[in-house]
């Protein structure tokens, strides 16, 4: 996830380190910009996500986030779930052009035709992947041995060799809107890597890497 931050200047450490809130807990900079970001950061982001449907949802939302703030997607996530049949891959794979028109008319989501059509294409790819070990196996096979240990925002990668490899393999199965940067954001969100800042209280919460 690539997030914009909007914290007050006096709450921002000079070197982009974690921000300590009134509750005494350190958090990543993007988490302190809005209550929705903080809730997501404290309860979901970076925790392991497994299972076909859950991972398809994350891939879809990361694709829609491209070019936008993550806060926009968080605010619209309930509408996305309603519009896309809770991200059931079989349901989305069966969408017709009429469904694309329906979604383009839904003000509750991001109305981008290319991304809507990519969601349908990606759902179809998810189903085809069942013959090759499944989406869960594919994504989690790209978990790196080591994770970044960023102390400041500038030390957080935006893409890595593993995210390039993940993007390439997803594209080989027909996925769209899954470039190396989007793939790395996915890896961060679902716990394959831990990019919580060293001063963040959620550092190590995925349990997938030594900290």
N, C-alpha and C positions, 0 to 999 in steps of 0.2 A: 504494500500500500504506500502510495506517495501522498502525503498529506500536507496541506498548508497549515501554518500556525498563526494564531492571532492573540497570543498572550501579551500581557502588558509589558512594556520595556523593562520595568523594574523587577519583573519576575523572571527575566531571561538571563541565565548566566552568560558571562562574556564569551566563553569558549564553546557555547552550545551544549553544555552538559545538562544532566537531568535537573528538572525543577522540583524543589521540595515545596509541597503544598501546605496549606494550613493544618492538614491532618498529620503532618510530619513525614509523609511518604514522598519519596522521589519518583518522578515520572518522566517519560520521554517528552520532549518538547511538544510534539504534535498532539499529545493527549491533553494538554492543559488549555487548548484553544477553545474548547466547547464541551459542555456536559455530555453530549452524545459521544464525542471522541473519547472522553475519559471513561465513560461506562464501557465502551467497546474495548478500550485498552486494558482496563482492569479486570474484565470478565471473559474476554474471548480471544483477543489478538495474540497470536503466538502459541496458543494451546493446540495440541494435536487434533487434527480433523481427519477422520477416516470415513470411508464409505462412499459409494458411487454418487448418490444423490447430493450429499453434503458437499462433496468436492466439485460436482458440476455447478452447484450454486456459487461456490467461491470463484471458480473460473469465470462464470458468467458475470458476476458483479465486478471482478477485477477488470474484465474487458470493458464493461460499461464505464468504469471509473477513468479509463484512459482519457487524458486531457481535461479532467475535472478534479475537484477536491473529493477526498474520500468522505467528507462530511455530507456532501450532496447525496452520495450513494447510501450512507447510513440513514439519512432522513427519509429516503424513498424505499428502503429495503422492505417494509411491510407491503407497500404497493407492488413492488417487484414480485414478491412471493405470491401475492394474489393474482397478478397478471400472468405469471409464468407457471401456474399450476404447482406451486411449491417447489419448482425446479425438478419435477419428475422427468427424467430424461426421456422416457417413452412417450409421455404426453407432449413434450416440447418437440421431439423428433417428428411427430405426426402433424405439426402445425401446417396449415395451408397458407396460401398467399392471403386468404381472407383473414387469417389470424394475424398476419403481419400488418394488414391494414387496421385491424382492431387495436393492436398494440401501438401503432403510430398515432392513434387517436386517444390514447390513455395518458392524460396529463400527470398522472401520479408517478410515471416512470420517466427515464431519459428516452426521448423519442428520436432515436437515431436508427434509420433504416438499416444501415450496414451492420450495426451492432446487433439489432434484432434478428436479422437474417443469419448472422454469425452464431447466435445462440441456438437457432434451429439446426444449423449445420453441425455445430459442436455436439448437440444432443445426439444427432445421428452418428457422429464419430464415437461417442460414448458407448452406444449400443454395439457398434462394430468391434470395439475394443474388448467386449466380453469374450470374444473368441481368442484373444491374445493376452489373457491374464487380468484384464479389467483396468479401469482408470485408477483405482487405488494403488494397485501394484506398480503401474507405470510411474505415477507421480512420486511415490515414496521410494522408488528405486534410485531417485536422484538426491536423496539426503546425503549431504557431505559428511565426511568424517569429523571435520572441525567446523565450528561456527565462528562468525566474527565476534570480537570482543570490543565493541566501540565505546569509547568514553565520551565522544562528542558526536554531534550529528554529521559532521564532515567525514567521520570515519565509517559511516554506514554505507556499504556498497549499494549500488543500484542495479547491478548485474554481475554475474560471476560465471565461471566456466560451467558450473553445474546448472545455472539457470539457462545458459545458452544451449546446453545439451537437452534440458527438459523441453525448451521451446522447440528445438529441432525435432525431437521425437513426437511431440504433440502434433506439430505440423505434418509430420510424415503420415499421420493417421487422419489428416484432413481438418484438423482444428484451425480456427482463424482467430485473430486478435490475441495471439499468444506469443508475442515477442519475448526476448530475454529479460527486458525490464518488467513487463507484466508478469512473466513467470517468476521472477525473483520476488515481486510483491506477493504473489501467491505463496511462495515458499515461506516468507516471513509470517503471513497471516495464519498458516496452518501448522506452524511449528517445525518445519524442516530445518530452518535456521533460527537462531535467536539473536535478533538485533535490538532488543531492549538495551538501552544504555546501561553502562556499568553501575551508575548511581540510581537506576530505576528499581523500585521494589518488586517489579514483575520479572526481573532478570532471573533466568533459570527456571521459569514456571513451566516450560514445555516438558522438562525432564528428558529431553532428547539428547542433550549434550552436557559434558562436564563444564562447570562454570568456575 
